[in-house]
Amino acid sequence: MKAKATALLLADLGVTKSHSRPNTSNDNPFSEAHFKTLKYQPQFPKRFGSIEDARAFCRDFFTWYNRDHHHAGIGLMTPDQVHYGQADAVHAARQQTLDRAFRRTPERFVRKAPQPPAKPIEVWINPPQKPESIQA
């Protein structure tokens, strides 16, 4: 008896081969999205001089990413604002600013009074599985 290649065995069993796994936070799609943010930074060098240079750059990058970078997926808040419970206060301050702008120049806002980006109710890297999607 001869062993089959894994890919052939999977095909015979009707299993679709995939290199990404659902609900796995360290899988490629999640990593690639973060790498894009990192690599598209204007300060990102073509090359690092040493591992220490790379570590120093990444240390500064992650500080910026968490404290200063406003994320569309969390209502244009920073991760720190959300994590440390400041999101409601930031959202309220933004609404006050938009309300003042609307009162001063309503003609700038064609359809209705402006609203700050909505805050998500929940944010997940790996959302919990729904009971019907859990396989036995």
N, C-alpha and C positions, 0 to 999 in steps of 0.2 A: 504494500500500500504506500502511496506517495502523498506527501502533504501538499495541500493547495496553498497558493499565495493568499494572504489575508484578503486582498482586494477581490479576488475571485470568489472566495468563500462568502464574503459580504454580498456580492452581486447575486450569487446563487440563493442566498437567504432573503433577498429582496431588501437589503439594508442599503440606504443611500449613504455613500461616503461623504463625510464633511470634515473640514478641519476646524470648524468652530463649534463650540458646545454651548447649548442654551443655559442661561443662568450661571455662567461662570465668569466672575468679574475680572479674572486675570487672563482672559482669552483675547485673541487677536483684535476683534473689533473695538473693544474698550481700550486696549493699549494703543492701537493705531490712532484713535481719536485724540488721545493725550499726546502722542508723538507729534501729530500735526500741529497742535497748539504750541508745543515746544519748538518745533523746527521752523514755524512761520514767525517766530519772534524776530524782530529786526536785529536784535543783538546776538542771535544764534550764530556762532562762528562756523566757517567752512570746516575747520579742524580744531581739535583741542590739542594743546601742547603736551598734556599729560593727563593721567587719571585724576590727579588732584585738581587740575583746571576744570575738568568735566564735572567733578563733584561740586566744586565751588559754584560753577554756573548753574547747576541743577538746584543747589541749595537756594540761591537767589531766585531762580525761576519759580520754585514751589512756594516760596514766601510771597512773591508777586501773585501767583495763581490763586492762592488762598485768601490773601488780604486785599488785593487791588483789582483783580480781574472780575468784571461783572459777567455772570453766566446767564445766557438766554434761558436755559432750562430751569433756572430757579428765580425767575422774575427780575432779571438783571441785578441780582444781589451778588455779593461775594460769598464764597463758602463760609468764611468766618462770620459774616453777618447772620447767616442762617444758623450755623452751628451754635453760636453764642446767644441766640434768642433776640437779636436786634432787628430781625426782618420786619416785624410789625411796626416798629417805630420808624424805620426807614421808609416803609410803604406809606405810612401816614404823612410823613414829612414831604414825600414826593407828591402826594395827593394835594396837600396844602399849596405847594408851589404851582401845580397845574391849575388849581382853583383860582389862585391869584392871577395867573396869566390869562385865564378865560375871562375873569371879570374885567381886566384891563383892555383886552383886545379880543372880544368874542368872534370878530370877523375872521380871525386866523384859523378858527376851528369850524370847519364847514358843516359837519354833520351833528356833532354833539360835544358836550364838555369832555375834555381829555381825561383818560384814566391811566395810571401807571400800569406797567405790565403786571398781570395777575401772578400772585404767588401760588405755586403748586401746593396742593393739600398734602401730597406725599411725594417723596423723591426716593427712588431705589436704584441701586446698581444692580442688585439681583432681587427682583420682586419675588415674594413668596408664591409658590405654585398654588393655583386654584385647585380645589379638591378634584374637579373633573379631569384635570390635566396630570394628576399624579398617577403614574403607572405602577401596577402591582408587581 
